[in-house]
Every structure is written in C-alpha cells, then in structure tokens.
C-alpha cells in the first residue's frame, strides 16, 4: 500500500482527485457537474486569469463561505492556486480554459 501522504506528495497532485489523474475532458465534465459556486469562480477566473480573493467575493454578492468552498474545489481539481491572497489559474487550468473556449466555437454536425 502507498504511504499515507502519497497522494499529497505525488508530482502531479494538481490534477489528481482521490489518487486518479484526470484528463482535460474529465475535468471539463467535472466542472459541468460541480457546485454553483465552483462554476462561478471558474467563470470569473477563466475570464481574468488572476484575481484577489476580495474581488471574487465582491463579484459573487453572497457570503464568503460558499465562495471559499468553490475556490477550494477548483484547487482540488488542479485548476487554480492561491498565493498571497491572489487566486490564479494553474497551467492545467489554462489548458482546460483554452479547450473550453475552442470547443465553444465548434458546431456539432
């Protein structure tokens, strides 16, 4: 069995949930079924790429705790990270955003 902290110290922990490496397609699906505040925070960060915590909270017009839960969900999915109270997209988050933007312009035939 792996050590207790194996999944936290794995090199690609940013894209892992419960020890399973997620692809971009799986992550886009998980975003579609994520909570409303995670989707709000994703939309906000994908437009701006970086935003202070207070700016995200002010834009949400709601309590702090649901917004914090949404940001934490994005962090668990490896899409966003926080440094000095400024949230930004990770490299993986930028890839997911770019694929979403590309697919938004594709018509189904």
C-alpha positions as CSV (number, residue, x, y, z in Angstrom):
1,X,0.0,0.0,0.0
2,X,1.3,3.5,-0.7
3,X,2.3,5.7,2.3
4,X,-0.5,7.8,3.9
5,X,0.7,11.1,2.3
6,X,1.4,9.5,-1.1
7,X,-1.3,11.4,-3.0
8,X,-0.3,14.8,-1.5
9,X,3.3,14.4,-2.4
10,X,2.8,12.9,-5.9
11,X,4.4,15.2,-8.6
12,X,1.1,15.7,-10.5
13,X,-1.1,16.2,-7.4
14,X,-2.6,19.3,-9.1
15,X,-4.6,17.1,-11.5
16,X,-5.4,14.3,-9.1
17,X,-8.6,13.7,-7.2
18,X,-8.7,10.8,-4.9
19,X,-5.5,9.5,-6.4
20,X,-6.8,9.4,-10.0
21,X,-5.1,11.5,-12.6
22,X,-7.8,13.5,-14.5
23,X,-7.7,14.3,-18.2
24,X,-8.8,17.6,-19.6
25,X,-12.1,16.0,-20.9
26,X,-12.8,14.6,-17.4
27,X,-12.1,17.9,-15.8
28,X,-14.5,19.7,-18.2
29,X,-17.2,17.2,-17.3
30,X,-16.4,17.6,-13.5
31,X,-16.8,21.4,-14.0
32,X,-20.2,20.9,-15.6
33,X,-21.4,18.9,-12.5
34,X,-19.6,21.0,-9.9
35,X,-21.3,23.2,-7.4
36,X,-22.7,26.5,-8.5
37,X,-20.0,28.5,-6.6
38,X,-17.2,26.4,-8.1
39,X,-18.7,27.2,-11.6
40,X,-19.0,30.9,-10.7
41,X,-15.4,31.0,-9.5
42,X,-14.2,29.1,-12.6
43,X,-16.0,31.6,-14.9
44,X,-14.6,34.5,-13.0
45,X,-11.0,33.2,-13.0
46,X,-11.1,31.9,-16.6
47,X,-12.0,35.5,-17.8
48,X,-9.4,37.3,-15.8
49,X,-6.8,34.5,-15.1
50,X,-5.8,36.2,-11.8
51,X,-8.0,37.9,-9.1
52,X,-7.7,38.8,-5.5
53,X,-9.9,36.9,-3.1
54,X,-11.8,40.1,-2.2
55,X,-12.6,40.8,-5.8
56,X,-14.0,37.3,-6.3
57,X,-16.1,37.6,-3.1
58,X,-17.4,41.1,-4.0
59,X,-18.4,39.9,-7.5
60,X,-20.3,36.9,-6.1
61,X,-22.7,39.1,-4.0
62,X,-23.0,36.3,-1.4
63,X,-21.5,35.0,1.8
64,X,-17.8,34.2,1.9
65,X,-18.1,30.5,2.8
66,X,-19.7,29.3,-0.4
67,X,-17.1,31.2,-2.5
68,X,-14.3,29.7,-0.4
69,X,-15.8,26.2,-1.0
70,X,-15.9,26.9,-4.7
71,X,-12.3,28.1,-4.8
72,X,-11.2,25.1,-2.8
73,X,-13.0,22.8,-5.2
74,X,-11.1,24.4,-8.1
75,X,-7.9,23.9,-6.2
76,X,-8.6,20.2,-5.5
77,X,-9.2,19.8,-9.3
78,X,-5.9,21.4,-10.0
79,X,-7.4,24.4,-11.9
80,X,-6.5,27.2,-9.6
81,X,-4.0,28.1,-6.9
82,X,-3.6,30.8,-4.4
83,X,-0.6,32.9,-3.5
84,X,-0.6,36.0,-1.3
85,X,-4.5,36.0,-1.4
86,X,-4.5,36.2,-5.2
87,X,-6.1,33.3,-7.0
88,X,-4.8,32.4,-10.4
89,X,-5.2,29.6,-13.0
90,X,-2.6,26.8,-13.0
91,X,-1.0,25.7,-16.3
92,X,-3.5,22.8,-16.3
93,X,-6.3,25.3,-15.6
94,X,-5.2,27.4,-18.6
95,X,-5.2,24.3,-20.8
96,X,-8.8,23.4,-19.7
97,X,-9.9,27.0,-20.3
98,X,-8.4,27.0,-23.8
99,X,-10.1,23.7,-24.7
100,X,-13.4,25.0,-23.4
101,X,-13.1,28.2,-25.5
102,X,-12.1,26.2,-28.6
103,X,-15.0,23.8,-28.1
104,X,-17.5,26.6,-27.6
105,X,-16.8,27.7,-31.2
106,X,-17.2,24.2,-32.7
107,X,-20.6,23.3,-34.2
108,X,-21.9,19.7,-33.9
109,X,-22.8,18.2,-37.3
